[in-house]
Amino acid sequence: MKISKMVKKLNALFDNHQRERQRQRKELKAALRKLRHKQHELDDVLAECHEPTARQELEEKISILAAQRRKGLELLRELNDSPAPEDKPATDV
C-alpha cells in the first residue's frame, strides 16, 4: 500500500466529522431503501385495486413516498458532494 493511501485511511480513521458523515450516509441509504420498497408494494396494490376512493388514497401515499425519497436523495447527494471541513487553527491578529 502506498504511503499516500495509508495516510488517507489514517486521516479517515481519526476524523470524527468524516466518520459521522459516513454513518449518516449509511443510515440515509437504508431509509431510502425502505421507502423504495414500500413504494413498490403500494404500486403493486394500486395495480390490483379497482375502487376509486382506495385508488386515490394509494396514489396520495405513493406521491408522499416519492417526495420523501426525492428529498432523501437530494440530501444524500449533498452529503456525498460536500467536502470535509478543514480544521485550521485560529490565528490571533
C-alpha positions as CSV (number, residue, x, y, z in Angstrom):
1,M,0.0,0.0,0.0
2,K,1.3,3.4,-0.9
3,I,2.0,5.9,1.8
4,S,-0.4,8.4,0.5
5,K,-3.2,5.9,0.5
6,M,-2.3,4.8,4.0
7,V,-2.2,8.4,5.2
8,K,-5.7,9.0,3.8
9,K,-7.0,5.9,5.6
10,L,-5.5,7.0,8.9
11,N,-6.9,10.5,8.5
12,A,-10.3,9.0,7.8
13,L,-9.9,6.8,10.9
14,F,-9.1,9.8,13.2
15,D,-11.5,12.3,11.6
16,N,-14.7,12.3,13.6
17,H,-16.6,14.5,11.2
18,Q,-15.9,12.2,8.3
19,R,-17.0,9.2,10.3
20,E,-20.2,11.0,11.3
21,R,-20.9,11.8,7.6
22,Q,-20.3,8.2,6.6
23,R,-22.7,7.0,9.3
24,Q,-25.3,9.5,8.2
25,R,-24.9,8.3,4.6
26,K,-25.3,4.7,5.6
27,E,-28.5,5.3,7.6
28,L,-29.9,7.5,4.9
29,K,-29.3,4.8,2.3
30,A,-31.1,2.3,4.5
31,A,-34.1,4.6,4.9
32,L,-34.3,5.3,1.2
33,R,-34.2,1.6,0.5
34,K,-37.1,1.0,2.9
35,L,-39.1,3.9,1.2
36,R,-38.4,2.5,-2.2
37,H,-39.6,-1.0,-1.1
38,K,-42.8,0.5,0.4
39,Q,-43.5,2.5,-2.7
40,H,-43.1,-0.6,-4.9
41,E,-45.5,-2.5,-2.6
42,L,-48.1,0.3,-2.8
43,D,-47.7,0.3,-6.6
44,D,-48.5,-3.4,-6.7
45,V,-51.6,-2.9,-4.5
46,L,-52.7,0.0,-6.7
47,A,-52.4,-2.1,-9.8
48,E,-54.9,-4.6,-8.3
49,C,-57.2,-2.0,-6.8
50,H,-60.4,-1.1,-8.6
51,E,-62.2,1.0,-6.1
52,P,-61.9,4.8,-6.9
53,T,-61.6,6.1,-3.3
54,A,-59.0,3.4,-2.3
55,R,-57.0,4.1,-5.5
56,Q,-57.0,7.8,-4.7
57,E,-55.7,7.1,-1.2
58,L,-53.0,4.8,-2.5
59,E,-51.9,7.4,-5.1
60,E,-51.6,10.1,-2.4
61,K,-49.5,7.7,-0.3
62,I,-47.3,6.9,-3.3
63,S,-46.8,10.6,-4.1
64,I,-45.8,11.3,-0.5
65,L,-43.3,8.4,-0.5
66,A,-41.9,9.7,-3.8
67,A,-41.5,13.2,-2.4
68,Q,-39.8,11.8,0.7
69,R,-37.4,9.7,-1.5
70,R,-36.6,12.7,-3.7
71,K,-35.7,14.8,-0.6
72,G,-33.7,12.0,0.8
73,L,-31.8,11.6,-2.5
74,E,-31.0,15.3,-2.6
75,L,-29.7,15.1,1.0
76,L,-27.6,12.0,0.1
77,R,-26.1,13.9,-2.9
78,E,-25.2,16.8,-0.6
79,L,-23.6,14.5,1.9
80,N,-21.6,12.8,-0.9
81,D,-20.6,16.1,-2.6
82,S,-19.8,18.2,0.4
83,P,-16.1,18.3,1.2
84,A,-15.0,17.7,4.7
85,P,-14.2,20.9,6.5
86,E,-10.5,21.5,7.1
87,D,-9.5,22.0,10.7
88,K,-7.5,25.1,10.6
89,P,-6.1,26.7,13.8
90,A,-7.5,30.1,14.6
91,T,-4.9,32.8,14.3
92,D,-4.9,35.8,16.6
93,V,-4.1,39.1,14.9
